[in-house]
Amino acid sequence: MQVSGDSSDRVHLDFMKMSHIVYDRMGRGRPLVLLHGLGHRKEAWHPVLRTLAAEHDVIAPDLPGFGKSSAPGRAEPYDIRWLVDSVAQFCERAGVERPHLVGNSLGGAIALELGARGFAASVTAFSPIGFTTVREGLFNRILTLGMWGAARLPGQLLAAAAGTPPALAIARRVLRGEEAEPSGPGPRFDTTAIAVGSPFTRLAPEVATYSFGPKELSCPVTIAWGRQDRVLAPRAARRAVERIRYARLVTLLGCGHVPMLDRPDLVAGVILETTRAAVRERRHPLPPMAPLAVPATVGA
């Protein structure tokens, strides 16, 4: 089992000098690759790893420039298409052929782009970028600009600011869609990810304007959206399934933009439903699914 820290593996890429992608891997079965969002890292998927590994060979990489994976030099290209190519080469180097792909936000778009290339056995995208309108994306642009400005603060000041009640409240609202402050620890922004010249600040402008055009994916596709997503408007989910043939839509109640942090059981279940469907069918739509309700007692 390779889950965290020093036990992670790494793969070297051809088109980046001194480059490597660090990843966690566990389980056996058909390969399943988990792709995190902008400014996040592979640990975002840890809440669902063990459940998924009961049926799959699960691989969770740090995307280039995030977590422990190296970033391209400032003179090298670094955009969404480049990331798509990087993940494809990573899979090839890791011996992963036609995997199930799962992604959140930016990772969701990468998974869909690879699916459009015929690369995937199935695709499950949680709140993928690329489907919001200009008006819907206004909050995302404001948030991006705010982080861009915050990145210019001195390191210690930025770290201190990230721990203040207003910043923690924004993180809760953005990442989990929580209106009121709950008890217990909550999410906070990763200040190392938004430093000047960081991959976040290099990618953020494109992420804010990226659009996924109508495409046909020849594999089962699930678009899942947290009802409390405050980063990307949940109404964009309907637009996504209109642009992607054979896609089903799942609404995740009680979840924000990063649903595996809110309801890992729900997220793992949606992923496994999609991967199991890929065994049964290739180019046919999955049955429609009603919004998933939050149990009265989680884990009972």
C-alpha positions in Angstrom: 0.0 0.0 0.0 1.3 3.4 -0.9 -0.8 6.2 0.5 1.2 9.1 1.8 4.5 10.9 2.4 7.6 8.9 1.8 5.7 5.8 0.5 4.6 7.6 -2.6 6.0 6.7 -6.0 7.1 9.0 -8.8 7.2 8.9 -12.5 9.5 11.0 -14.8 8.2 12.8 -17.8 10.0 13.2 -21.1 9.1 16.8 -22.0 10.1 18.4 -18.7 13.7 18.7 -17.6 14.3 17.3 -14.1 10.6 16.5 -13.9 8.6 14.0 -11.9 5.0 13.3 -10.8 4.5 11.9 -7.3 1.6 9.6 -6.8 -0.1 7.3 -4.3 -1.2 3.8 -5.3 -3.2 1.0 -3.7 -5.5 -1.8 -4.4 -5.9 -4.3 -7.3 -8.2 -4.5 -10.3 -8.9 -2.2 -13.3 -6.8 1.0 -13.0 -8.6 4.1 -11.7 -6.9 7.5 -11.8 -7.9 10.3 -9.4 -7.2 13.9 -10.5 -7.4 16.8 -8.0 -8.4 20.4 -8.7 -6.5 23.7 -9.0 -4.4 24.5 -5.9 -5.1 21.1 -4.4 -3.1 17.8 -4.1 -3.5 14.1 -4.1 -4.4 14.0 -0.4 -7.8 15.4 -1.4 -8.7 11.8 -2.4 -7.5 10.0 0.7 -11.0 9.8 2.2 -12.2 7.6 -0.7 -9.0 5.6 -1.4 -9.6 2.5 0.6 -13.2 2.1 -0.6 -12.2 2.4 -4.2 -9.1 0.2 -3.7 -11.4 -2.7 -2.8 -12.3 -2.9 -6.5 -9.6 -1.1 -8.3 -5.9 -0.3 -8.7 -6.2 3.3 -7.6 -3.6 5.9 -8.6 -3.8 9.4 -7.2 -1.1 11.8 -8.6 -0.1 15.3 -7.6 -0.6 17.2 -10.9 2.6 18.8 -12.2 3.3 21.9 -10.0 1.2 20.8 -7.1 1.9 18.8 -4.0 5.3 17.1 -4.4 5.3 17.0 -8.2 7.7 19.3 -10.0 6.4 22.2 -12.0 7.6 23.3 -15.5 10.0 26.2 -15.7 8.5 29.6 -16.3 9.8 29.6 -19.9 8.0 26.3 -20.5 4.3 26.0 -21.6 1.9 25.4 -18.8 -1.8 25.3 -19.6 -4.7 22.9 -19.5 -3.8 21.1 -22.7 -0.3 20.6 -21.4 -1.7 19.1 -18.2 -3.9 16.8 -20.3 -0.8 15.6 -22.2 1.1 15.2 -18.9 -1.5 13.0 -17.4 -1.6 10.8 -20.5 2.2 10.4 -20.4 2.1 9.8 -16.7 -0.4 6.9 -17.2 1.8 5.4 -19.9 4.9 5.6 -17.8 3.1 4.1 -14.8 1.9 1.2 -16.9 -1.7 2.3 -16.7 -3.7 1.4 -19.9 -7.2 2.8 -20.6 -8.0 3.7 -16.9 -11.2 4.8 -15.3 -10.7 8.6 -14.8 -12.1 10.6 -11.9 -11.5 14.3 -11.5 -12.6 17.3 -9.4 -12.8 20.8 -10.9 -9.7 21.3 -13.0 -9.1 17.5 -12.7 -12.6 16.9 -14.0 -11.9 18.9 -17.1 -8.7 17.0 -17.6 -10.5 13.7 -17.2 -13.2 14.8 -19.8 -10.6 15.9 -22.3 -8.8 12.6 -22.0 -12.1 10.8 -22.4 -12.8 12.7 -25.6 -9.5 11.3 -26.9 -10.7 7.8 -26.3 -8.2 7.4 -23.4 -10.7 6.3 -20.6 -12.8 3.3 -19.7 -15.1 5.7 -17.9 -15.1 9.3 -16.7 -16.6 10.7 -13.4 -16.2 14.4 -13.2 -17.1 16.3 -10.0 -17.9 20.0 -10.6 -15.7 20.2 -13.7 -14.6 23.6 -15.0 -15.6 24.6 -18.5 -19.4 24.8 -18.3 -20.2 28.1 -16.5 -21.4 31.2 -18.2 -19.6 34.6 -17.9 -22.2 35.7 -15.4 -22.0 32.5 -13.4 -18.2 32.6 -13.4 -18.0 36.1 -12.0 -17.6 34.9 -8.4 -14.9 32.5 -9.5 -13.1 35.3 -11.3 -13.4 37.5 -8.2 -12.1 34.7 -6.0 -9.2 34.1 -8.4 -8.3 37.8 -8.5 -8.4 37.9 -4.7 -6.0 35.0 -4.4 -3.8 36.6 -7.1 -3.6 39.7 -4.9 -3.1 37.7 -1.7 -0.2 35.9 -3.4 1.7 39.2 -3.4 1.6 39.5 0.4 4.8 38.5 2.3 4.8 34.8 3.2 4.3 35.1 6.9 1.6 37.7 6.6 -0.2 35.5 4.0 0.0 32.5 6.3 -1.4 34.5 9.2 -4.2 35.9 7.1 -5.3 32.5 5.9 -5.9 31.5 9.6 -8.2 34.5 10.4 -11.9 33.9 11.0 -12.9 35.7 7.7 -10.5 33.6 5.6 -11.7 30.4 7.3 -15.3 31.4 6.8 -14.6 32.0 3.1 -12.8 28.7 2.8 -15.8 26.9 4.4 -18.3 28.6 2.1 -16.2 28.1 -1.1 -15.0 24.6 -0.5 -17.9 23.1 1.4 -20.8 25.5 0.8 -21.3 26.0 4.5 -23.3 29.1 5.4 -22.9 28.9 9.2 -19.6 28.1 10.9 -19.8 24.5 12.2 -17.9 23.1 15.1 -14.6 21.3 14.6 -11.8 21.9 12.2 -12.6 23.1 8.7 -10.8 23.7 5.4 -8.4 26.5 4.9 -6.6 27.9 1.8 -3.2 26.4 1.0 -0.9 29.5 1.0 2.0 27.7 -0.6 -0.1 27.0 -3.6 -0.9 30.7 -4.3 2.6 32.1 -4.1 3.8 34.5 -6.8 4.8 32.5 -9.9 3.2 29.4 -8.5 1.3 27.0 -10.7 -1.9 28.3 -9.3 -1.2 31.9 -10.4 0.0 30.7 -13.8 -3.1 28.5 -14.4 -5.8 30.6 -12.8 -6.5 33.0 -15.6 -7.1 30.1 -18.1 -9.1 28.1 -15.6 -11.4 31.1 -15.1 -12.2 31.3 -18.9 -11.8 27.7 -20.1 -14.8 26.2 -21.9 -15.4 22.5 -22.7 -17.1 22.4 -26.1 -19.7 19.7 -27.2 -17.9 16.4 -27.6 -18.8 12.7 -27.7 -17.1 10.4 -25.3 -17.3 6.7 -26.2 -17.4 5.6 -22.5 -19.8 5.9 -19.6 -19.7 9.5 -18.2 -21.0 10.8 -14.9 -21.2 14.5 -14.1 -21.7 15.0 -10.4 -22.2 18.4 -8.8 -22.5 19.4 -5.1 -25.8 21.2 -4.5 -23.9 23.6 -2.2 -21.0 24.3 -4.6 -20.2 28.0 -4.3 -17.2 28.0 -6.7 -19.0 26.7 -9.8 -22.7 27.2 -10.1 -24.6 23.9 -9.8 -26.8 24.9 -12.8 -23.8 24.4 -15.0 -24.2 20.7 -14.5 -27.2 20.6 -16.8 -25.1 22.4 -19.5 -22.4 19.7 -19.1 -24.8 16.8 -19.8 -26.2 18.7 -22.8 -22.7 19.0 -24.3 -21.6 15.4 -23.6 -23.6 12.6 -25.1 -24.2 9.5 -22.9 -23.6 11.5 -19.7 -25.7 11.2 -16.6 -26.2 13.8 -14.0 -25.9 13.3 -10.3 -26.7 16.0 -7.7 -24.9 15.6 -4.4 -26.8 17.1 -1.6 -24.8 18.2 1.4 -21.7 18.7 -0.7 -19.7 21.7 -1.8 -17.0 22.1 -4.5 -14.8 19.4 -3.1 -17.4 16.7 -2.3 -14.9 14.0 -1.2 -14.2 16.1 1.9 -17.9 16.4 2.7 -19.4 13.0 1.8 -16.7 10.4 0.9 -19.2 7.6 1.1 -21.4 9.3 -1.4 -18.5 10.2 -3.7 -17.0 6.7 -3.7 -20.5 5.2 -4.4 -21.0 7.5 -7.5 -17.5 6.6 -8.8 -18.1 2.8 -8.4 -21.5 3.0 -10.1 -19.8 4.5 -13.1 -16.9 2.1 -13.2 -19.2 -0.9 -12.8 -21.4 0.4 -15.7 -18.3 0.5 -17.9 -18.0 -3.3 -17.5 -21.6 -3.7 -18.7 -21.8 -1.2 -21.5 -19.6 0.9 -23.8 -21.5 3.5 -25.8 -24.9 3.5 -24.1 -26.1 6.0 -21.5 -26.3 5.2 -17.8 -29.8 5.2 -16.4 -30.9 8.6 -15.1 -30.4 9.1 -11.4 -32.4 11.2 -8.9 -30.5 13.6 -6.5 -28.9 11.7 -3.7 -30.3 12.6 -0.3 -28.2 13.0 2.8 -29.0 10.3 5.3 -30.5 11.4 8.6 -27.5 9.8 10.4 -24.4 9.5 8.3 -22.6 6.2 8.8 -25.3 4.6 10.9 
